[in-house]
Amino acid sequence: MATRRAGRLPDDLTSFVGRRAATTQVKKLLAASRLVTLTGVAGVGKSRLAVRVARDLRRAFPDGVWLVDLAEVGERSDLAQVLLGALALRNDPAASASDVLAEQLAHKRVLLVLDGCEHLLDECGPLVGELLASSPELRVLVTSRAPLTIAGERVWSVPPLLMPRLDPQGRVVGRAVGHEALELFADRAAAVQPDFAIGPDNEADVVRLCQQLDGLPLAIELAAVWMRSLSVADVLARLTDRYRLLTSGDRSASPHHRSLRAAIEWSHDLCSPVEQAVWARLSVFTDGFELEAAEAVCVGDGVSVEDVFIGVAGLVEKSVLVKEDRRDARTRYRLLRTIQEYGRERLGGGTKERVLRRRHRDHFLLLAERFDAEWLGPGQLEWLTRLRLDAENLRTALEFCCTEPGEADEALCLAAALRYFWIATGAFREGIAVLGGALRASPDPDPARARALLVDALVHGWHGESDTALELLAEAEGVARQVRADRVLELVPHVAGVTDLVRGEHASARARFAEALEQDEVLRHDALPLISMAGLAELHVFDDDLERAVGLCRTCQEVCAEHGERWARSWCELVLGLARWRQGRPDEAVSHLHECLRIKHQFGDTLGALLAVEVESWVAAAQGRWARSAQLSAAVRRLWQPASSYLLGIRPYAAWHAEAEARARRALPAPERHAARRRGEERTLDELVEFALGERRQAASADAPVRLTPREREVAQLVAQGLSNRQIAEQLVISKRTSDSHIEHIMAKLGVTSRTQIAVWVAEQQ
């Protein structure tokens, strides 16, 4: 912290750590605007940053850089009088203090730092506005938990300190050194324990600690003090009650910066009663929420919809809530862990908290059920994005169901409704754990249990655990028959087909898929039949019945296009890639595989993306591109490890993989083969996708022929004749949506953006 001398900047008593980018940004803002307000949550380091910026800018202000600490100034004080005293300016008892202040600053080039204005907004706003209007060379830098909200103000929210990430195995991603939060912790810890250093034995714990403390400098400094008597792991273990642990602050600091509780309580006291009530209720959320969710949970017991809206807006204004605007999703809000824990403490537990947690569960159960019902449609990617953002809330809701008496049936419903979340994102292990926990918590036979067992069988099968999947499927069918859960029974053949395919029981899988696809009604409300089509087509490839495989995939594509469905379509593209490869048509195979890869990568379907790349490695081997084949295959093998049974445990895949590797081994000299494999093993998934897709784009010359499918050529001819999408659909006896989809694909392949350009291309071909 620092000592303060009237009219001067304080001298630092501890080193200023990090904030290089923030310091640069604030300087740029001050160069462009005469009033800059630094906002941010309690303890984020607004004051220290402002002083640092002011010190760096001293030469630019020949009449002085002045810091005025307003933390101890009362709301009824004459603020202008306070500033006169702090700036050591002469007073005129016959005039108002504000007039005297304006007169004496009128022709001076001064930077005025007003620190801690949040409790004096009504006083600061008008006075600062008057001073800026009368003093053209004056610049004002304000720190406050809320903006002044006056004309010309530039507001910049001070972010928490930068921290590294941990991978799923708890290892630091990249290097731990060079991150601001860790630099600060190491510096302050060394002040109380001189031999302290961050190294391989403790860096992961330090990262976890800084993450738990939200990267807040105040909290990190308070935690570092404990290094005198505890280890990092000890402090981390005791953070369950951070407000009791983080209390030994700087006694020379202002009262609301001496402990974490004091800092947060200061923010709480500045909130209105409505904002305080909403803050407490929002604490049941985990890692963010949308306004719709806040209204669903917080409304009731004296809090209206309008109260929630006003409360959320006020908490954002006061830097209690973090507003997150995302290009790919709706606006979200988030409470830092430190703020959330204080709100949960104010909530008080007991019946009131249980009611709110039940509302929280109900909202996310409804969200999951909507996701499941609408999966067979055009909004799949948007739904997955939304559920990924709310993953922690879904886990919290599931935990509540499994631990609160009488709520276990809802756990089954919620876990089962997330079936496509588990398999489309490759979250197999989590899905298995969640479904297992829900099934243990609710053992009584009913439709919810039958459905959860079926979904558990599906996820186990997709993960390659076919024996367990078979047992779960048998139990699901038994319970479904017992309780007459017809919807579950309709889906049994689809799951059985997937399970038998993975087990290598191809004849049985073929029969179950055929049985499943006889039920036309299921296709109207569920996406599993599309997977069954792709699975049956895959079996035809295994049998070298390639034309039947292609025909079934075409049918599946048309159904997908009618629904606007993309994820199942990506599996069809994969099977088409396999079929074209087996037919000796490598260019078409790669085209389908790349379309599959693009969709899979968009969806975050890691397993599907890796499978597409693996198949392309076989195509590359067939083309004699041995180094590319070896590189792709090595990358897939390394990245597959955390996913599931390698290549899903499907025997033909394993055989084709071994054949491609053997051919590459025979064709490539050992040094080249090892170099290619090493390059592959070093690639991240994003780098692998870029490599797989990018090389084809680079290799394609400007005059290379564009390959449209026969159906696409037919559609292009009709476009050239001037037919509309609907007229094309009627002439070809397909749906308009299918016609739309064909034209989108044609434009993408030709690299054009209009129907006229398609017509020109057709004319050139003729």
Residue, then its C-alpha position, 0 to 999 in steps of 0.5 A: m500500500a502507500t503513504r499519502r501526502a496532501g497534494r502529491l501522489p503517494d510513494d509506493l511501499t510495495s512494488f506495482v506488479g503487472r497491469r502493463a496493458a491496462t496502464t497503456q489503455v488508460k493512458k490512451l483514454l486520458a489522451a482522448s478524453r478529459l474525464v476517465t472513470l475506472t470502475g470495477v468490483a471491490g478489490v480489483g485494483k482501481s486505485r493502484l492502477a490510477v496512481r500508476v497511470a498518474r505517476d507515469l503522466r506527471r511530465a505531461f501536466p506542468d501544474g501538477v498531478w494531484l490525488v484526492d482520497l475521497a474514501e473517508v469523506g462523508e456524504r454531507s461534506d462540501l466536496a469543493q472545500v475538500l478539493l481546495g484543501a487537498l490541492a493546497l489552494r487558497n480559499d476565499p471565504a466570501a465566495s463559494a468553494s466551487d467557484v474558487l476552485a473553478e477560478q484557480l484551476a481555470h488556466k492550469r494544466v492539471l491531472l486530478v485523480l479522485d479516488g473512491c467516489e462511489h458514495l459521492l456520485d451525486e456530489c462528484g458528478p455536478l462538481v466535476g462537470e463544472l470544473l471541466a467546463s471552466s478549465p479547458e486544460l484539466r483532466v480528471l481520472v476517477t476511481s469508483r464502483a459506479p460511473l459518474t454518468i455525466a457528459g464526456e465521461r469515458v468509463w473503463s472497467v478494470p478487469p481482474l488480473l490475468m491467469p493461466r488456465l488448467d487443462p482437464q488433468g489439472r496441469v497448467v496450460g502453457r507457462a505459469v510465469g508471466h501472468e499478472a495474478l501469479e506475479l503478484f502472489a509470488d511477489r507478496a508471498a516472498a515479502v513474508q517468506p523470502d524463499f517462496a517461489i512458484g515452481p513445478d511443485n506448486e504452480a497448479d495450486v497457485v493457479r487454482l488459488c488465484q482462480q478461486l480468488d477471481g484474480l482480484p489483487l486485494a484477495i490475492e495479497l491477503a492470501a499471500v500473507w498466509m504463506r508465513s504459516l501455511s502452504v499454498a495447498d493449505v490456503l486453498a483448502r481453507l478457502t471454503d470460508r474466504y471471509r474469515l481467512l482473508t482478514s489480515g490486511d494493511r492497517s494503514a489502508s482505508p477501512h474498506h480495504r483492510s479485509l475482503r469482507a470489508a471491501i465487499e460489505w462496502s459495495h453491499d452498503l452502496c446498493s439499494p434494498v432491491e439490489q441487495a435482495v436481487w444480489a442474494r437471490l442471484s447467488v444460487f447461479t453458478d458461472g453466469f446467467e441470462l436475464e430470462a433465467a434471473e427472472a425465473v429464479c428471483v421473482g416471487d416473495g415480494v420481488s417483481v419482474e421489474d425489481v429483477f430488471i432494475g436490480v440487475a441493471g443497478l448491480v451492473e452499474k455498481s460493478v457487482l455483476v459482470k455483464e458479458d456480451r458475446r457475439d455467439a450468444r445472448t447477453r449474460y451476467r456473472l457474479l465473481r465467486t467472491i461476490q457470489e459467496y457473500g450473496r449466498e451468505r446474505l441469503g442465509g440458507g434454510t427454506k428460503e435458499r431451498v425454494l430458490r434452488r428449486r426454482h433454479r433447477d426448474h428453469f434449467l430442467l425446462l431449458a434442457e427439455r426444450f433443447d431435447a425437443e428442438w434438437l431435430g431442427p435448425g437451432q442445434l449449434e445455438w442450443l449447444t452454445r447456450l448449454r455450454l455456457d450454462a454447463e455449471n448451472l446444469r451441474t448445480a441443478l443436477e447436484f441439487c436433485c441428487t442431494e435434496p430429498g424428494e428431488a431425485d426423479e427430476a435428476l433423471c429427467l434432466a440427465a436424460a434430456l441432455r442426451y445430445f449434449w453428452i454425445a454431440t460434444g463428446a462429454f461421454r464420461e461426464g454423461i455417464a457419471v451424471l446418469g449413473g448418479a441420477l439412477r442411483a438416487s432414484p431406483d423406483p421403476d417409472p418412465a423417467r427411469a426407463r428413459a434415463l437407462l436408455v440414454d445411459a445405454l446410448v452414451h455408453g455405446w457411443h463411448g465404446e463400452s458396449d457390454t455395459a451399454l447392452e446391460l443398461l439397454a436390457e434394463a431400460e427395455g424391461v422397465a419400459r415394458q413394466v411401466r408402459a413407456d412407449r416412447v422409450l420402447e420406440l427408441v430401443p432398436h435405434v440404441a440397440g443398433v448403435t450398441d451392436l455396431v460398436r460390439g462388432e455384431h454387424a448382422s444384428a446391428r443391421a437388423r436392429f437399424a432396419e427395424a428402427l427405420e420402419q417406425d416413420e412416426v419416430l422421425r417426426h419427433d426424434a433425431l435418433p433415426l437419422i443416426s440409424m440411417a448413417g449407421l446402416a449406411e456405414l454397415h453397407v460400406f463395411d459389406d462393400d455394398l457401396e451404392r446402397a450406402v450412398g443412396l441411404c446417405r442421400t436420403c438421410q441428407e434430404v431428411c436432414a435438410e427438411h428439418g434444417e438438421r446438421w449434426a446427423r448430416s455430418w455423420c452422413e458426410l463421413v459415411l459418404g467419404l468412406a464410400r467414395w474412398r472405397q469406390g476409388r474416388p478420393d477427391e469426392a471422399v475428401s470433399h465429404l470428409h471436409e464438410c463433415l470436419r467443418i460441421k464437427h468442429q463448429f459443434g465442438d464434436t471432437l470425436g467426430a472431427l478426429l474420425a473425419v481426419e482419420v478417414e482422410s489419412w486413409v485417403a491420403a495413403a491411397q493417393g500415395r501422400w504418405a507423409r500427410s497420411a502419417q501426420l494426420s494419423a499420428a495427430v488423431r491417435r494423440l488427441w483421441q486419448p482422452a475421448s473414448s475407445y480408440l476409433l470407437g472400437i469398430r473393427p473395420y476402422a481398426a483394420w483400415h487404420a493398420e493397413a494405411e499405417a503399414r503402407a506409409r511405413r513401407a513407403l516412407p524412409a524412417p527419418e521422414r516417417h518419424a518427422a511426419r509423426r512428430r509434427g502430427e503429435e505436436r498439433t492441437l485440435d484447432e491446428l489439426v483442423e486448419f491443416a486438414l482443411g487448409e492444405r486442400r484450399q492451398a493446393a486447389s488452383a484457380d482454374a481447377p474444376v469444381r465438382l458438383t454432385p449429380r443432383e447439384r448439377e441438376v439444380a444448377q441447371l434449373v437455376a440457370q433456367g430462371l426457376s425459383n427455389r420453390q419451382i425447383a423443389e416442385q420439379l424435382v419432387i423435393s421440399k423447398r428446404t432441400s432445394d434451399s440447401h442444395i443451392e447453398h452448397i452450390m454457392a459454397k463450392l463455386g465460391v459465388t454469392s448470387r443465382t446469376q453467378i451460378a447461371v454464368w458458371v453453368a453457361e461456361q460449363q456448356 
